Structure formats: structure tokens, C-alpha cells
Amino acid sequence: MEKLKNITHYICEKCSDPTKLGATKLNKILWFIDCMSYEKTGNPVTEATYIKRQFGPVPREILNVKRALQEEGKIAIRNDPVCGGRKQEKLISLTEPNIKDFSPEEISLSDSIIEDICFNHTAQSISELTHDEVWEAAEIGEQLPLFVVFARNKGEINENDVAWAKEKLNIV
């Protein structure tokens, strides 16, 4: 949970405009960081477990992480009213985040995702991007393992694929 806590703090620091970072965007930034890292390297950045929620994948531990960061005085969380009587959670970094456990590649990947989601998306638009076939197939509360990112890479099955499958199954 320490890596998840540190990258969450880092995201709050990098998205310096608190009006651009709420709970939904934070969850999606974490999801995309881990998915893209897993797709490229076979390893996630945060080691979080993701579950399906109404607005997309959410790290199971995120509420505890935000609470811990707030109790440690590293972030402030404000719930500001928005239209329709709803409240938007705003996350504000109060201290420098600890990023010593992250590689330069992980930070670079994180930076590009933070920039894109914080400044080029609304909470609704980024949520819609996570509502793909994999998300649709899962039940609310069900775990979404990171290997599901490979299900998005659709393609036609060809003779080489069939030959490979037969070899693996020992079918002549």
C-alpha cells in the first residue's frame, strides 16, 4: 500500500489545480498508470487491487490511502459544492511527495497520464473511457485484474494462432 500512497500523493502534487483533480480522476489516473505499465513491462506501478465501481475501476485501498495521507498532513481533502447539490472532492498536496521508490520511467509515464487526465478530461469523459468491454463484463464490486488490458487488443485469429493453441494443448 506504500507505493499506492506515494503515487497518490505525487498525483495530488502534480495536478496543482485542485479544481482539476477529484476522486473520479484520481482513480482513473491510477488505473491508467497501472494498466499502461503492466501492458509495457508486465508489472504495475502501484500494486493496487482494482474493483469495478459505478464510475469505473477503483483501487480497493484508495479510501484508506487518502485517509492516511490526510492524517499524516500530506494532503488536504475538501468537499466543495457543485451544481445539483452534489459535492466534489478536491485533493491538495501540502508537502513534497516521496518518489524514491519509483523509476524514472514510472514517473515519466505517470506525468503524461496525470497531464492528460487532469487537463484534457472531465470526470465524466474519463469515466466513459474506462467503461469498455472488460468493465461491462464484470459485476459491481468484482476485482478487475490488470491482465484484462490485453483483452482490449482485439484481432483476428489466424492459422499461426490456431497452430500455437494446438501445440499448447498437445492436439495433433
Contacts in CASP RR format, 6 or more apart in sequence:
PFRMAT RR
TARGET T0000
AUTHOR 0000-0000-0000
METHOD contacts of the structure
MODEL  1
MEKLKNITHYICEKCSDPTKLGATKLNKILWFIDCMSYEKTGNPVTEATY
IKRQFGPVPREILNVKRALQEEGKIAIRNDPVCGGRKQEKLISLTEPNIK
DFSPEEISLSDSIIEDICFNHTAQSISELTHDEVWEAAEIGEQLPLFVVF
ARNKGEINENDVAWAKEKLNIV
1 61 0 8 1.000
1 64 0 8 1.000
1 65 0 8 1.000
2 101 0 8 1.000
3 45 0 8 1.000
3 46 0 8 1.000
3 47 0 8 1.000
3 101 0 8 1.000
3 102 0 8 1.000
4 30 0 8 1.000
4 46 0 8 1.000
4 47 0 8 1.000
4 48 0 8 1.000
4 59 0 8 1.000
4 61 0 8 1.000
4 62 0 8 1.000
4 65 0 8 1.000
5 65 0 8 1.000
5 68 0 8 1.000
5 69 0 8 1.000
6 97 0 8 1.000
6 98 0 8 1.000
6 99 0 8 1.000
6 101 0 8 1.000
6 102 0 8 1.000
7 30 0 8 1.000
7 33 0 8 1.000
7 45 0 8 1.000
7 46 0 8 1.000
7 102 0 8 1.000
7 110 0 8 1.000
8 26 0 8 1.000
8 30 0 8 1.000
8 62 0 8 1.000
8 65 0 8 1.000
8 66 0 8 1.000
8 69 0 8 1.000
9 69 0 8 1.000
9 74 0 8 1.000
9 75 0 8 1.000
9 93 0 8 1.000
9 95 0 8 1.000
9 97 0 8 1.000
9 98 0 8 1.000
10 97 0 8 1.000
10 99 0 8 1.000
10 102 0 8 1.000
10 107 0 8 1.000
10 110 0 8 1.000
11 21 0 8 1.000
11 26 0 8 1.000
11 29 0 8 1.000
11 30 0 8 1.000
11 91 0 8 1.000
11 110 0 8 1.000
11 114 0 8 1.000
12 21 0 8 1.000
12 26 0 8 1.000
12 69 0 8 1.000
12 75 0 8 1.000
12 91 0 8 1.000
12 92 0 8 1.000
12 93 0 8 1.000
12 97 0 8 1.000
13 93 0 8 1.000
13 96 0 8 1.000
13 97 0 8 1.000
14 110 0 8 1.000
14 111 0 8 1.000
14 114 0 8 1.000
14 115 0 8 1.000
14 118 0 8 1.000
15 21 0 8 1.000
15 25 0 8 1.000
15 91 0 8 1.000
15 114 0 8 1.000
15 118 0 8 1.000
16 93 0 8 1.000
17 118 0 8 1.000
18 78 0 8 1.000
18 90 0 8 1.000
18 91 0 8 1.000
18 92 0 8 1.000
19 90 0 8 1.000
20 118 0 8 1.000
20 119 0 8 1.000
21 90 0 8 1.000
21 91 0 8 1.000
21 118 0 8 1.000
22 88 0 8 1.000
22 89 0 8 1.000
22 90 0 8 1.000
22 91 0 8 1.000
22 123 0 8 1.000
23 89 0 8 1.000
23 91 0 8 1.000
24 55 0 8 1.000
24 123 0 8 1.000
24 126 0 8 1.000
24 127 0 8 1.000
25 117 0 8 1.000
25 118 0 8 1.000
25 121 0 8 1.000
25 123 0 8 1.000
25 126 0 8 1.000
26 62 0 8 1.000
26 91 0 8 1.000
27 53 0 8 1.000
27 55 0 8 1.000
27 56 0 8 1.000
27 57 0 8 1.000
27 58 0 8 1.000
27 59 0 8 1.000
27 62 0 8 1.000
28 56 0 8 1.000
28 57 0 8 1.000
28 117 0 8 1.000
28 126 0 8 1.000
28 127 0 8 1.000
28 129 0 8 1.000
28 130 0 8 1.000
29 110 0 8 1.000
29 113 0 8 1.000
29 114 0 8 1.000
29 117 0 8 1.000
29 118 0 8 1.000
30 46 0 8 1.000
30 48 0 8 1.000
30 59 0 8 1.000
30 62 0 8 1.000
31 50 0 8 1.000
31 56 0 8 1.000
31 57 0 8 1.000
31 58 0 8 1.000
31 59 0 8 1.000
31 130 0 8 1.000
32 113 0 8 1.000
32 117 0 8 1.000
33 44 0 8 1.000
33 45 0 8 1.000
33 46 0 8 1.000
33 106 0 8 1.000
33 109 0 8 1.000
33 110 0 8 1.000
33 113 0 8 1.000
34 44 0 8 1.000
34 45 0 8 1.000
34 46 0 8 1.000
34 48 0 8 1.000
34 50 0 8 1.000
34 146 0 8 1.000
35 44 0 8 1.000
35 146 0 8 1.000
35 149 0 8 1.000
36 109 0 8 1.000
36 113 0 8 1.000
37 43 0 8 1.000
37 44 0 8 1.000
37 45 0 8 1.000
37 106 0 8 1.000
37 109 0 8 1.000
38 44 0 8 1.000
38 146 0 8 1.000
38 147 0 8 1.000
38 149 0 8 1.000
39 149 0 8 1.000
39 150 0 8 1.000
40 109 0 8 1.000
44 146 0 8 1.000
45 102 0 8 1.000
45 106 0 8 1.000
45 109 0 8 1.000
45 110 0 8 1.000
46 59 0 8 1.000
48 59 0 8 1.000
48 60 0 8 1.000
48 61 0 8 1.000
48 62 0 8 1.000
49 59 0 8 1.000
49 60 0 8 1.000
49 61 0 8 1.000
49 143 0 8 1.000
50 57 0 8 1.000
50 58 0 8 1.000
50 59 0 8 1.000
50 60 0 8 1.000
50 143 0 8 1.000
50 144 0 8 1.000
50 145 0 8 1.000
50 146 0 8 1.000
51 57 0 8 1.000
51 58 0 8 1.000
51 60 0 8 1.000
51 141 0 8 1.000
51 142 0 8 1.000
51 143 0 8 1.000
51 144 0 8 1.000
52 58 0 8 1.000
52 135 0 8 1.000
52 138 0 8 1.000
52 139 0 8 1.000
52 140 0 8 1.000
52 141 0 8 1.000
52 142 0 8 1.000
52 144 0 8 1.000
53 140 0 8 1.000
53 141 0 8 1.000
54 140 0 8 1.000
55 123 0 8 1.000
55 127 0 8 1.000
56 127 0 8 1.000
56 130 0 8 1.000
56 131 0 8 1.000
56 135 0 8 1.000
57 130 0 8 1.000
57 135 0 8 1.000
57 144 0 8 1.000
59 65 0 8 1.000
60 143 0 8 1.000
66 75 0 8 1.000
66 77 0 8 1.000
66 91 0 8 1.000
69 75 0 8 1.000
70 76 0 8 1.000
70 77 0 8 1.000
73 94 0 8 1.000
73 95 0 8 1.000
74 93 0 8 1.000
74 94 0 8 1.000
74 95 0 8 1.000
74 97 0 8 1.000
75 91 0 8 1.000
75 92 0 8 1.000
75 93 0 8 1.000
75 94 0 8 1.000
76 91 0 8 1.000
76 92 0 8 1.000
76 94 0 8 1.000
77 89 0 8 1.000
77 90 0 8 1.000
77 91 0 8 1.000
77 92 0 8 1.000
78 89 0 8 1.000
78 90 0 8 1.000
78 92 0 8 1.000
79 87 0 8 1.000
79 88 0 8 1.000
79 89 0 8 1.000
79 90 0 8 1.000
80 87 0 8 1.000
80 88 0 8 1.000
80 90 0 8 1.000
81 87 0 8 1.000
81 88 0 8 1.000
82 88 0 8 1.000
99 107 0 8 1.000
102 110 0 8 1.000
117 126 0 8 1.000
121 129 0 8 1.000
132 152 0 8 1.000
133 151 0 8 1.000
133 152 0 8 1.000
134 144 0 8 1.000
134 148 0 8 1.000
134 151 0 8 1.000
134 152 0 8 1.000
135 144 0 8 1.000
138 144 0 8 1.000
165 171 0 8 1.000
166 172 0 8 1.000
END
